[in-house]
C-alpha cells in the first residue's frame, strides 16, 4: 500500500489537472521516528520538489505537522500539500541519483505507519495563492455538508471568506474533496484558516465573546448548512516555492 500511494503521489505531479487542485498527502510515523523523518524530508524531498518548481513543473510543496494529536498517541502525523503546474515546462530532471532516491524512499517506507490522500479543489481563497509561502500555522476544519445543501454551503463560505481578517487570520481558503464521496464519508469540504503563530490561534480560542442576536442568527444559519466533523491545528515544517 505504501508503494502504491507513493507511486500515486509521483504520478499525480503529471496528471493533477488544475493549479487550483491541492493534492493532500497524510503520513503517520512513530513519534520516536518523527525527528529523523523531518530531517530526511528536508534533505531530500524539499530539495527534490524545489528543483521541480524551478523547472516549472510544480507550483508549490508544503510539509505540515499536526499539532493536536490525541492524548498519549504514540504517533505523529504530517500533511504534505502539493500544487502542481497545469502547464509543466518539460521533463523532470533531478540532481539526485536513482540510488539516492531509492535509499530515501526505502527509509521513508520503513518509518511510515499509515498514509492516505485527499484531492481538494480550492473553491476560494483570500490572502494567499498556491504560489505563496504560507504562514507558519494553519487550522483545517473538516466539514460535513448534506448533499442537497452543497450549493448553499459554498455560497455561504464565499460570502464570509473576504472577512477573514476579522478573526485575526492571516489568510483563508476552502475547498471541496474530489476523491471521497458517498454516504459513508463524513467530510465533504475543508476550510483552511492561516495564522502567523500558534500563539495567535490559542489567543483566539481563549476568547469567549458575547454574541449579539444578529451574530447568533448568522452562526445558526451556518450550523444548519454544515457541521464541523474534526479540526487539525498544524505547524509548517518545510516548504518549496519559486525563488
C-alpha positions, 0 to 999 in steps of 0.5 A, spaced: 500 500 500 505 504 501 508 503 494 502 504 491 500 511 494 507 513 493 507 511 486 500 515 486 503 521 489 509 521 483 504 520 478 499 525 480 505 531 479 503 529 471 496 528 471 493 533 477 489 537 472 488 544 475 493 549 479 487 550 483 487 542 485 491 541 492 493 534 492 493 532 500 498 527 502 497 524 510 503 520 513 503 517 520 510 515 523 512 513 530 513 519 534 520 516 536 521 516 528 518 523 527 525 527 528 529 523 523 523 523 518 523 531 518 530 531 517 530 526 511 524 530 508 528 536 508 534 533 505 531 530 500 524 531 498 524 539 499 530 539 495 527 534 490 520 538 489 524 545 489 528 543 483 521 541 480 518 548 481 524 551 478 523 547 472 516 549 472 513 543 473 510 544 480 507 550 483 508 549 490 510 543 496 508 544 503 510 539 509 505 540 515 505 537 522 499 536 526 499 539 532 493 536 536 494 529 536 490 525 541 492 524 548 498 519 549 498 517 541 504 514 540 504 517 533 505 523 529 502 525 523 504 530 517 500 533 511 504 534 505 500 539 500 502 539 493 500 544 487 502 542 481 503 546 474 497 545 469 502 547 464 509 543 466 515 546 462 518 539 460 521 533 463 523 532 470 530 532 471 533 531 478 540 532 481 539 526 485 541 519 483 536 513 482 540 510 488 539 516 492 532 516 491 531 509 492 535 509 499 530 515 501 524 512 499 526 505 502 527 509 509 521 513 508 517 506 507 520 503 513 518 509 518 511 510 515 505 507 519 499 509 515 498 514 509 492 516 505 490 522 500 485 527 499 484 531 492 481 538 494 479 543 489 480 550 492 473 553 491 476 560 494 481 563 497 483 570 500 490 572 502 494 567 499 495 563 492 498 556 491 504 560 489 505 563 496 509 561 502 504 560 507 504 562 514 507 558 519 500 555 522 494 553 519 487 550 522 483 545 517 476 544 519 473 538 516 466 539 514 460 535 513 455 538 508 448 534 506 448 533 499 442 537 497 445 543 501 452 543 497 450 549 493 448 553 499 454 551 503 459 554 498 455 560 497 455 561 504 463 560 505 464 565 499 460 570 502 464 570 509 471 568 506 473 576 504 472 577 512 477 573 514 481 578 517 476 579 522 478 573 526 485 575 526 487 570 520 492 571 516 489 568 510 483 563 508 481 558 503 476 552 502 475 547 498 471 541 496 474 533 496 474 530 489 476 523 491 471 521 497 464 521 496 458 517 498 454 516 504 459 513 508 464 519 508 463 524 513 467 530 510 465 533 504 469 540 504 475 543 508 476 550 510 483 552 511 484 558 516 492 561 516 495 564 522 502 567 523 503 563 530 500 558 534 500 563 539 495 567 535 490 561 534 490 559 542 489 567 543 483 566 539 480 560 542 481 563 549 476 568 547 469 567 549 465 573 546 458 575 547 454 574 541 449 579 539 442 576 536 444 578 529 451 574 530 447 568 533 442 568 527 448 568 522 452 562 526 445 558 526 444 559 519 451 556 518 450 550 523 444 548 519 448 548 512 454 544 515 457 541 521 464 541 523 466 533 523 474 534 526 479 540 526 487 539 525 491 545 528 498 544 524 505 547 524 509 548 517 515 544 517 518 545 510 516 548 504 518 549 496 516 555 492 519 559 486 525 563 488 
